[in-house]
Amino acid sequence: MEDQKTGQNLNQFFDLSRRAKELKNASEKLLRRITDETLQLHFTKDHLFHSKYFIFEHVAFTEGDN
């Protein structure tokens, strides 16, 4: 049951078309706060999920790296 819920959450997270639609429909205030980095997100334990996926930003791998 938990694995299925985690899978659904990951699908929502990685669904780029959904993310694009959410940003397209976001308010100007929200977009401004994202852009100027003043947006602070707060999470409750109930809505977090555990996964073994790691998200890397700005990482470059070259041929021969392990």
Beta strands, then each sheet from edge to edge (+ up, - down):
end
